[in-house]
Amino acid sequence: MIKPPKLDRIDINILAELQKSGRMTNAQLADRVGLSASPCLARVKRLEDGGYITGYGAFINLAKLASVQIVFTSMTLSDHRLPDFMKFEQGIQDFEEIVECHLVSGGFDYLLKFYVRSVTHYQEVIEKILERNIGVAKYFSYIVIKSPLARNHAPVKMLSRG
């Protein structure tokens, strides 16, 4: 296994820029972070090899494809032993409508984010989840009305400050 590189300010800037626009050329990236092209490419390769960059993709405007409803759901499990958490997490893996699942602290166990066609579609998915008998004691649904802020990137510069 390759040891992850120690990151400096330029590495952080590379991550921040690629996260905002992964399609830019190496020359554009090098210009934005103050390097020449060859050392910039070497750093990007090192960041990929170190596991800091895990892939590249496109952000899709889902509203152009179809009507999309976002729903957040809090779920509480019946029991709280390790096998109960594992059973739940395994049981939701093949629901493509679930785009995020987080084990959280507080008044419930998991927070899930769904992309569905409609509230009716969401209810169908929930019923299928419950039919699996994977330990869900209760759930609460939060239908998204509007998303005035939805960033597709994390604040890597702020997070990397010591």
C-alpha positions in Angstrom: 0.0 0.0 0.0 1.2 3.5 -0.9 1.7 5.8 2.1 -0.5 8.9 1.6 1.6 12.0 0.9 1.9 14.8 3.4 -0.2 17.6 2.0 1.0 21.2 1.6 -0.8 24.4 0.6 -0.4 23.6 -3.1 -1.9 20.1 -2.7 -4.9 21.5 -0.9 -5.3 24.1 -3.7 -5.2 21.3 -6.3 -7.9 19.4 -4.4 -10.1 22.5 -4.1 -9.7 23.4 -7.8 -10.3 19.8 -9.1 -13.3 19.5 -6.8 -14.9 22.6 -8.4 -14.0 21.6 -12.0 -12.6 18.2 -12.6 -12.6 18.7 -16.4 -10.0 21.5 -16.5 -6.8 20.7 -18.3 -3.6 20.1 -16.4 -2.3 23.4 -17.9 -5.4 25.3 -16.5 -5.0 23.6 -13.1 -1.3 24.4 -13.0 -2.0 28.0 -13.7 -4.6 28.2 -11.0 -2.3 26.7 -8.3 0.9 28.5 -9.4 2.9 25.6 -10.8 4.2 24.6 -14.2 2.4 21.7 -15.9 4.8 18.9 -15.2 5.1 19.2 -11.4 1.3 19.8 -11.2 0.6 16.6 -13.1 3.0 14.7 -10.8 1.2 16.1 -7.7 -2.2 15.1 -9.1 -0.9 11.6 -9.7 0.5 11.4 -6.2 -2.9 12.6 -4.8 -4.7 9.9 -6.8 -2.2 7.2 -5.7 -2.5 8.4 -2.1 -6.3 8.0 -2.2 -7.1 11.7 -1.8 -8.7 11.8 -5.2 -11.0 8.9 -5.6 -12.6 9.7 -9.0 -14.0 12.2 -11.4 -17.6 12.8 -12.5 -20.2 15.1 -13.8 -22.9 17.0 -11.9 -26.2 16.3 -13.5 -29.1 18.8 -13.6 -31.7 16.2 -12.6 -34.6 18.6 -13.1 -33.8 18.6 -16.9 -34.2 14.8 -17.0 -37.4 14.3 -15.0 -39.5 15.5 -12.0 -37.4 14.7 -9.0 -38.4 14.7 -5.3 -35.7 14.8 -2.6 -36.7 13.2 0.7 -34.7 13.0 3.9 -35.6 10.2 6.2 -34.6 9.6 9.8 -34.7 5.9 10.8 -34.5 4.4 14.3 -33.6 0.7 14.7 -35.4 -1.7 17.0 -32.2 -3.0 18.5 -28.7 -1.5 18.8 -26.2 -4.3 18.6 -23.5 -4.4 16.0 -25.3 -7.2 14.0 -28.5 -5.0 13.9 -26.5 -2.1 12.3 -24.8 -4.4 9.9 -28.2 -6.0 8.9 -29.7 -2.6 8.2 -26.8 -1.3 6.3 -26.6 -4.4 4.1 -30.4 -4.4 3.6 -30.5 -0.9 2.0 -27.5 -1.3 -0.3 -29.5 -2.2 -3.5 -32.0 0.7 -3.3 -30.7 3.1 -5.9 -33.1 5.7 -4.7 -31.0 6.0 -1.5 -28.1 8.3 -2.4 -26.8 8.9 1.1 -27.0 7.1 4.4 -25.4 8.4 7.6 -25.2 6.8 11.1 -25.8 9.7 13.4 -25.9 10.5 17.1 -29.0 12.0 18.7 -32.7 11.0 18.6 -32.5 8.5 15.8 -29.9 6.2 14.2 -29.7 6.9 10.5 -30.3 9.8 8.2 -31.0 8.8 4.6 -31.3 10.9 1.5 -33.6 9.7 -1.3 -34.0 10.8 -4.9 -37.4 9.7 -6.1 -39.9 10.5 -8.9 -42.7 11.5 -6.5 -44.0 11.1 -2.9 -45.9 8.0 -4.1 -42.6 6.5 -5.4 -41.0 7.3 -2.1 -43.8 5.5 -0.2 -43.3 2.4 -2.5 -39.6 2.4 -1.6 -40.2 2.8 2.1 -42.7 -0.1 2.0 -40.1 -2.3 0.3 -37.5 -1.4 2.9 -39.9 -2.2 5.7 -40.9 -5.6 4.0 -37.2 -6.6 4.3 -37.5 -6.7 8.0 -34.1 -5.2 8.6 -34.8 -3.8 12.0 -36.5 -0.4 11.3 -38.6 0.5 14.4 -39.8 3.9 13.1 -39.0 6.5 10.5 -39.9 10.1 9.8 -39.9 11.6 6.3 -38.9 15.1 5.4 -40.0 16.2 1.9 -37.7 18.9 0.5 -39.7 21.9 -0.8 -36.8 24.0 -1.9 -33.0 23.8 -1.8 -31.7 27.4 -1.6 -28.1 26.1 -1.0 -26.7 22.8 -2.3 -23.0 22.7 -2.8 -21.3 19.9 -4.7 -17.9 20.4 -3.0 -16.5 20.5 0.5 -14.5 23.4 1.9 -11.2 21.6 1.7 -9.1 24.7 2.3 -10.9 25.5 5.5 -11.0 21.9 6.7 -7.3 21.4 6.1 -6.3 24.3 8.3 -4.6 23.0 11.5 
